[in-house]
Amino acid sequence: MLACTSLPFLIEMNSHFPLTQVLVPSFLQGIWTIFPYMVAAATALYLYIRSRYTPKT
């Protein structure tokens, strides 16, 4: 088989192309895109809670 990885080629070659081969990479890309924002939000929340509940000297 040729080493062609374009989506239309794969769909044309295999009529029973699993939908998961399309959805899983886009799902992982979405997680990879939002991951830095989630880390930043969690860090900001942690720092806020820590500064609010630490005793002031």
C-alpha positions, -999 to 999 in steps of 0.1 A, spaced: 0 0 0 12 35 -7 24 57 21 -3 83 14 -19 95 46 -44 120 33 -79 115 47 -98 114 14 -74 87 1 -79 65 32 -117 69 30 -117 61 -7 -95 30 -2 -114 16 27 -152 22 26 -155 10 62 -132 37 75 -137 39 113 -150 73 125 -127 70 156 -97 75 133 -110 110 126 -125 119 160 -97 106 183 -69 128 167 -91 159 168 -101 151 204 -65 148 214 -56 180 195 -84 198 214 -71 185 248 -35 195 238 -47 230 229 -67 236 261 -41 220 284 -19 251 289 -50 272 298 -62 246 323 -28 245 339 -27 283 341 -62 285 356 -54 258 382 -22 276 391 -40 309 395 -67 293 416 -41 276 438 -21 309 443 -53 328 451 -65 302 477 -30 300 492 -27 337 496 -62 341 510 -59 314 536 -23 318 548 -20 337 580 -7 373 577 22 382 599 
